[in-house]
Amino acid sequence: MKRWFLLMCATALALPALADTVYRVVDDDGTVRFSDRPTPGASAVQPAMPDVVSPPSGGLAAPASSQSVSEARRAYRRFYIESPADNATIPPGYAGDIQVSVGVEPSLRDGDRVRLLLDGTPSQSAMRARVFMIAGVERGEHRIQAELIDAGGRVLRQSSPVTVFVKRAQVPPNSPAAKAPVSGVRGANTP
């Protein structure tokens, strides 16, 4: 709204200048220059008036993008993370990989995408999918949330967050397994 107002003010200030005559001069070296003052050898040029569209008589309407976002929000009855369940534990055998399924009712509309957030940060680009894989998540507690995004990149809906606990196999640095040499590899684990 503010940008629209500034654009209209700038156009209103520029219109009187555009109504004046402009003079075109070509120098000896072929350089074309324009001026608001007549000089010898200049030809008068009448600039074309820009097309101006008047706002509707009822005043300015809200931007169409905000109307379409609210309509799109209403178009989806439910948006949620189906799995993993809240407070789920991801066992060590999964190596920190988490499969996430998202529920959308009704189905995704054309142009809309889903993006996952891991601890508040996007884990990958938004995609037109309902099942995602977040790979190599470090051990510990993490929060997963899904966002429903339209073609313009605006967030239409957010799911409730789900907390997961990732367990990964870890070899303590001072254990015999961490110090044991790897057979068949020269120089591995040797001081």
PEWO-V598049 format. One record per backbone hydrogen bond with DSSP energy under -1.0 kcal/mol. NH is the residue of the N-H (numbers start at 1). CO is the residue of the C=O. E is the energy in kcal/mol with one decimal. If there is no record, write none. Layout:
BEGIN
nh:NH co:CO e:E
nh:NH co:CO e:E
END
This chain:
BEGIN
nh:5 co:1 e:-2.2
nh:6 co:2 e:-2.4
nh:7 co:3 e:-2.6
nh:8 co:4 e:-2.2
nh:9 co:5 e:-2.3
nh:10 co:6 e:-2.5
nh:11 co:7 e:-2.2
nh:12 co:8 e:-2.3
nh:13 co:9 e:-2.2
nh:14 co:10 e:-1.7
nh:15 co:11 e:-1.7
nh:18 co:14 e:-1.9
nh:19 co:15 e:-1.4
nh:22 co:45 e:-2.3
nh:23 co:35 e:-3.3
nh:24 co:43 e:-2.9
nh:25 co:33 e:-3.0
nh:27 co:31 e:-2.8
nh:30 co:27 e:-1.6
nh:33 co:25 e:-3.0
nh:35 co:23 e:-2.3
nh:42 co:39 e:-2.1
nh:43 co:24 e:-2.4
nh:45 co:22 e:-3.6
nh:59 co:56 e:-1.9
nh:67 co:63 e:-1.3
nh:68 co:64 e:-2.6
nh:69 co:65 e:-2.0
nh:70 co:66 e:-2.0
nh:71 co:67 e:-2.2
nh:72 co:68 e:-2.5
nh:73 co:69 e:-2.3
nh:74 co:70 e:-1.9
nh:75 co:71 e:-1.4
nh:77 co:105 e:-1.9
nh:78 co:105 e:-1.9
nh:80 co:103 e:-2.2
nh:82 co:101 e:-2.1
nh:83 co:101 e:-1.3
nh:87 co:163 e:-2.5
nh:88 co:85 e:-1.5
nh:90 co:165 e:-3.1
nh:94 co:91 e:-1.8
nh:95 co:92 e:-1.8
nh:97 co:94 e:-2.1
nh:98 co:134 e:-3.0
nh:100 co:132 e:-2.7
nh:101 co:83 e:-2.7
nh:102 co:130 e:-3.2
nh:103 co:80 e:-3.3
nh:105 co:78 e:-2.6
nh:112 co:109 e:-1.9
nh:113 co:149 e:-3.2
nh:114 co:127 e:-3.2
nh:115 co:147 e:-2.4
nh:117 co:145 e:-3.4
nh:118 co:121 e:-3.1
nh:119 co:143 e:-3.5
nh:121 co:118 e:-1.5
nh:123 co:116 e:-2.6
nh:127 co:114 e:-2.9
nh:129 co:127 e:-1.6
nh:132 co:100 e:-3.0
nh:134 co:98 e:-2.9
nh:137 co:96 e:-3.0
nh:140 co:166 e:-2.5
nh:142 co:164 e:-2.9
nh:144 co:162 e:-3.2
nh:145 co:117 e:-2.1
nh:147 co:115 e:-2.9
nh:148 co:157 e:-3.0
nh:149 co:113 e:-3.0
nh:150 co:154 e:-2.4
nh:153 co:150 e:-2.1
nh:156 co:148 e:-3.6
nh:157 co:148 e:-1.2
nh:159 co:146 e:-2.8
nh:162 co:144 e:-2.9
nh:164 co:142 e:-2.7
nh:165 co:88 e:-2.7
nh:166 co:140 e:-3.1
nh:167 co:90 e:-2.9
nh:175 co:172 e:-1.8
nh:179 co:175 e:-1.2
nh:180 co:176 e:-1.5
nh:185 co:182 e:-1.2
nh:188 co:185 e:-1.3
END
